[in-house]
Amino acid sequence: MNVAVPSPLRSYTDGKAAVNASGATVAELLADLDRRYPGIRFRMIDEQDAIRQHIRIFVNRERVHGLGAHLAPSDEVIIITAISGG
């Protein structure tokens, strides 16, 4: 499936804004991404195996809150990073 990668994570994907990955769940998809682009999963998932607070994952334009969300091969996944500052 097609995965849109935000600018702050593109250093892991050789600058690619979109990549292909597979998985039946969000967890499997992120594991596949990490196999293809080592280190990217750690930037999105914390030590408690939860989506980091500054990361938003959308499947077919609907926000996913957990790693167990089911995916279909035709799904579109968008990863967004929050911007903060002061």
C-alpha positions in Angstrom: 0.0 0.0 0.0 1.0 3.6 -0.5 2.4 5.4 2.6 2.9 9.2 2.6 5.9 10.1 4.7 6.2 13.6 6.3 9.3 15.7 5.7 10.9 15.1 9.1 11.0 11.3 8.4 12.2 11.5 4.8 15.8 11.2 5.9 15.0 7.5 6.5 13.4 7.0 3.1 16.1 8.6 1.1 14.0 11.7 0.6 11.0 9.9 -0.8 7.6 11.5 0.1 5.8 8.3 -0.6 6.8 4.6 -0.2 5.2 1.2 -0.4 4.8 -1.1 2.5 2.6 -4.0 3.5 0.8 -5.3 6.6 -2.6 -6.5 7.8 -2.4 -4.0 10.8 -0.8 -0.7 11.4 1.8 -2.5 13.6 2.7 -4.8 10.8 2.9 -1.9 8.3 5.3 0.0 10.6 7.4 -3.2 11.1 7.6 -3.6 7.3 8.6 0.1 7.0 11.3 -0.4 9.6 12.7 -3.4 7.7 12.9 -1.3 4.5 14.0 1.9 6.2 15.8 1.0 9.5 15.1 3.3 12.4 11.9 4.9 11.1 9.6 3.0 13.5 11.4 4.3 16.6 10.6 7.8 15.5 6.9 7.0 15.4 6.4 4.5 18.2 7.5 4.9 21.9 9.0 2.4 24.3 5.5 1.4 25.5 4.6 0.4 21.9 2.2 3.3 21.5 2.1 6.0 18.7 4.2 8.9 19.9 2.2 12.0 20.9 3.5 14.1 18.0 2.7 11.5 15.4 -0.7 11.2 13.6 -1.5 8.2 11.4 -4.4 8.3 9.0 -5.8 5.4 7.0 -8.1 6.5 4.2 -8.2 10.0 5.8 -9.4 8.7 9.2 -7.2 9.0 12.2 -5.9 5.7 13.7 -5.3 5.7 17.5 -3.8 2.2 17.9 -1.4 -0.2 16.3 -4.0 -2.9 16.0 -6.1 -1.1 13.3 -6.7 -3.4 10.4 -5.5 -2.5 6.9 -6.3 -3.6 3.4 -3.9 -3.6 0.5 -5.8 -0.8 -1.2 -5.7 1.5 1.8 -3.9 4.8 1.8 -1.8 5.6 4.8 -0.7 9.1 5.7 1.8 9.9 8.5 1.9 13.4 9.9 4.2 14.9 12.5 3.0 17.7 14.7 5.0 20.9 14.7 5.7 22.7 18.0 7.8 25.5 19.2 7.9 28.5 21.3 
